[in-house]
Amino acid sequence: MKKIFKRFLPYYKEYYFYFGIVLIGILLTVTSTAATAYIMQPMMDDMFINKEEDMLYIIPLILISIYITKGIGRYLQSAFTSFIGLSIVTTLREELLGKMLHFDMDFIHSNRSGEFISRITNDINRIQYFVSNMLPELIREALSVVALVGYVIWLNPMLSFYAFVVLPIVIYPLIRIAKRLKKLSKRSQEKSADVMTRLSEIFNNSEIIKANATEKFELKKFEVENQHFLKLTMKAVYTGEVVSPMLEIIGATGLAAVIFFGAQEVYTDKMTVGEFFSFFTAVGLALQPLRRIGSIYGKIQDAVAASERVFELMDKQLNIIDGTQELTQTIQNIEFKKVALNYNNKPALENINLTISSGKTIALVGDSGGGKSSLINLLIRFYDVSSGNLEINHHDIKSFTQKSLREHIAIVSQRVYIFNDTLAANVAYGHEINEEKVLHALKLANATEFVQSLYEGMHTMMEEFGSNLSGGQRQRIAIARAIYKDASVLILDEATSALDNRSEKEIQNALEEFAKNKITIIIAHRLSTIEHADEILVFKSGEIVDRGSHIELTQSSKAYQKLLQGLE
């Protein structure tokens, strides 16, 4: 716990002023609590036994003043601890998402999206108590205990011994319970991530679920995860709820001892009735914060487990190390020198030698898994080469910052990504919206006609995943996005697969003019898409087995001839 608390210290620095206000609130609350016990003596001795008339007015006014002070103190503590906690949690959530956005693609692909979502939502929410309420509550309850126990000892040291002698008995079981709670909390949080993953998978694949009428099947799978989560959560509840009754039983034992021995003190006139009730009230009030401290200790274990999961991601070391040099010039030259790439110790690319210059169009063809997408992944630094060199403008690609590198590359991938925003914002994604430029990009992408038919034109909101568009319309938006970016490298990965032949031809003609001074890399399974390329590379098992123009390969390459049967 100490290690986790140290990790949060930097986040507390901005809130020293607010912690000062919280401390004032704590002191007001603790003082009022101690005063509640103190007032019992004059109330019993002077007001009820001695029947002093002045006390009929003084005691009620003092009692009202005590609770006004206590109310102000609790308000200051609650309001400002909530502000501190929510502020820190908001910052932490933003930092965690920032870290996640920079994770290597290898790490992202090897983990479930539901796991990431769970950590940034459920785990962060569990931390809020730790960063805001825990410390002030511990200070308040500890000060309350110190003040009340001090007052009790001052009133009657011997009687206070009987009142609190049973407390050390509870420490050992509390430690054991806390350890078990931490284990259960961690397992519960992991299972919560499983539930989130199932939900994410269900909603992302809703079309195929409905198409196959597998709603009951998916619900059954979800129920298994959900019930397991319930069992783990209830185990934590059963364990945590033991603390409060255990402390109450021990507290009742202490109070019984006070009544037994205190009554004897009153009988022998060693204590007045008022002193006894003041003592008894102070002991009762001291047991309440002790019970709350036990409860807080249990809650802390849940927060510590969540914190460990969050900081595990925050401390994750990236394999793709960012370069320091900004790529300011347009990409004029790309060169692969004996490049190899391994995925999980399995070769994906071997001995790739390739030079691409500005103004050239390169097409990549080959069977699925041949290495075409792997080459693109290296170019945009989703992965780094395992051996060999990849150079941009005669500099190692690793020397450039990833942001500046990717600003010079526009990609239209097989999977089209449409965000829940306006159509114009989707075209200008990541850049300021220039309506004229958006219209120009849409025109080149042969998308003007369908955009004009939308109820708000380019300002129409796109539904999640672009579900209010057809496949061809989504693909046109993706092409327009690449055109709008106007990068020096254009990568088209099955960019026109959802278009009819006429639309494809129109877009190809527009792109040919648009990409005159750019490097264009095409991955396609249509002959019409690649036959105009300056050079076609034939991939097989991670290697370039043939290269040349369409006419050259038609005459000399058996591998290409075989592919043509599927391309035509």
Secondary structure, DSSP 8 states (H G I E B T S, - for coil): -HHHHHHHHHHHGGGHHHHHHHHHHHHHHHHHHHHHHHTHHHIIIIIIIS--TTHHHHHHHHHHHHHHHHHHHHHHHHHHHHHHHHHHHHHHHHHHHHHHHTS-HHHHHTS-HHHHHHIIIIIHHHHHIIIIIIHHHHHHHHHHHHHHHHHHHHH-HHHHHHHHTTGGGGHHHHHHHHHHHHHHHHHHHHHHHHHHHHHHHHHHTHHHHHHTT-HHHHHHHHHHHHHHHHHHHHHHHHHHTTHHHHHHHHHHHHHHHHHHHHHHHHHTTSS-HHHHHHHHHHHHHHHHHHHHHHHHHHHHHHHHHHHHHHHHHHT---SS---SB---S---EEEEEEEEEEETTEEEEEEEEEEEETT-EEEEEESTTSSHHHHHHHHTTSS--SEEEEEETTEEGGGB-HHHHHTTEEEE-SS----SSBHHHHHTTTS---HHHHHHHHHHTT-HHHHHHSTTGGG-B--GGGTTS-HHHHHHHHHHHHHHHT-SEEEEESTTTTS-HHHHHHHHHHHHHHTTTSEEEEE-S-HHHHTT-SEEEEEETTEEEEEE-HHHHHHH-HHHHHHHHHH-
